[in-house]
Amino acid sequence: MTSRAGSVRTGPLAIGDAAIITSVATALRQAAFETCARVVEVIEAREPIWKHRHFADGASESVNCAH
């Protein structure tokens, strides 16, 4: 692998908004896909993303949040 990077958006996001971006540079396509998956797994383990939902009626809930 040549390089990898990942970034997470913060703050409120609408349904369908991109929350994570990953970038990998490698000579082999399969290695790039596997590395992107690992980057997302690491980010999800460290950051409380996709864990708190807000509803139109003002209610909110934490979902499977270990943070």
The 8 nearest C-alpha neighbors of each residue, nearest first, counted from 0:
[[1, 25, 2, 24, 26, 30, 31, 23],
 [0, 2, 25, 24, 3, 23, 26, 31],
 [3, 1, 24, 23, 0, 4, 25, 22],
 [2, 4, 23, 22, 24, 5, 1, 21],
 [5, 3, 22, 21, 23, 6, 2, 38],
 [4, 6, 21, 20, 22, 38, 7, 19],
 [5, 7, 20, 19, 21, 8, 4, 42],
 [8, 6, 19, 18, 9, 20, 5, 42],
 [9, 7, 18, 19, 6, 10, 17, 12],
 [8, 10, 7, 11, 18, 12, 48, 19],
 [9, 11, 12, 8, 18, 48, 7, 13],
 [10, 12, 9, 13, 8, 53, 52, 16],
 [13, 11, 16, 10, 14, 18, 9, 17],
 [12, 14, 16, 15, 11, 17, 18, 53],
 [13, 15, 16, 12, 17, 11, 18, 52],
 [14, 16, 13, 17, 12, 18, 49, 19],
 [17, 15, 13, 14, 12, 18, 19, 8],
 [18, 16, 19, 15, 20, 8, 12, 14],
 [17, 19, 8, 7, 16, 20, 12, 9],
 [20, 18, 7, 6, 17, 8, 21, 5],
 [19, 21, 6, 5, 7, 22, 18, 17],
 [22, 20, 5, 4, 35, 6, 19, 23],
 [21, 23, 4, 3, 5, 20, 24, 35],
 [24, 22, 3, 2, 31, 25, 4, 35],
 [23, 25, 2, 1, 3, 0, 31, 22],
 [26, 24, 0, 1, 27, 31, 23, 30],
 [25, 27, 28, 24, 0, 1, 31, 30],
 [28, 26, 30, 25, 29, 31, 0, 24],
 [27, 29, 31, 30, 32, 26, 25, 33],
 [30, 28, 32, 31, 27, 33, 34, 26],
 [29, 31, 33, 27, 28, 32, 34, 25],
 [30, 32, 28, 34, 29, 33, 23, 25],
 [33, 31, 35, 29, 34, 30, 36, 28],
 [34, 32, 36, 30, 35, 31, 29, 37],
 [33, 35, 37, 31, 36, 32, 30, 38],
 [36, 34, 38, 32, 37, 33, 21, 31],
 [35, 37, 33, 39, 34, 38, 40, 32],
 [36, 38, 40, 34, 39, 35, 41, 33],
 [37, 39, 35, 41, 40, 36, 34, 42],
 [38, 40, 42, 36, 37, 41, 43, 35],
 [41, 39, 37, 43, 38, 42, 44, 36],
 [42, 40, 44, 38, 39, 43, 37, 45],
 [41, 43, 39, 45, 44, 40, 46, 38],
 [44, 42, 40, 46, 41, 45, 39, 48],
 [43, 45, 41, 42, 46, 40, 47, 39],
 [46, 44, 42, 43, 41, 47, 66, 40],
 [45, 47, 43, 48, 42, 44, 66, 7],
 [48, 46, 50, 66, 49, 64, 45, 43],
 [47, 49, 50, 46, 43, 51, 18, 7],
 [50, 48, 51, 47, 52, 62, 43, 18],
 [49, 51, 62, 48, 64, 61, 47, 63],
 [52, 50, 61, 60, 62, 49, 53, 59],
 [51, 53, 59, 60, 61, 54, 50, 62],
 [52, 54, 59, 58, 57, 51, 60, 55],
 [55, 53, 58, 56, 57, 59, 52, 60],
 [54, 56, 57, 53, 58, 59, 52, 13],
 [57, 55, 54, 58, 53, 59, 52, 60],
 [58, 56, 55, 54, 59, 53, 52, 60],
 [59, 57, 54, 56, 53, 60, 55, 52],
 [60, 58, 53, 52, 54, 57, 51, 61],
 [59, 61, 52, 51, 62, 53, 58, 50],
 [62, 60, 51, 50, 64, 52, 63, 59],
 [61, 63, 50, 64, 51, 60, 52, 49],
 [64, 62, 65, 50, 61, 51, 66, 49],
 [63, 65, 62, 50, 66, 61, 47, 51],
 [64, 66, 63, 47, 44, 50, 62, 61],
 [65, 64, 47, 46, 45, 50, 44, 63]]
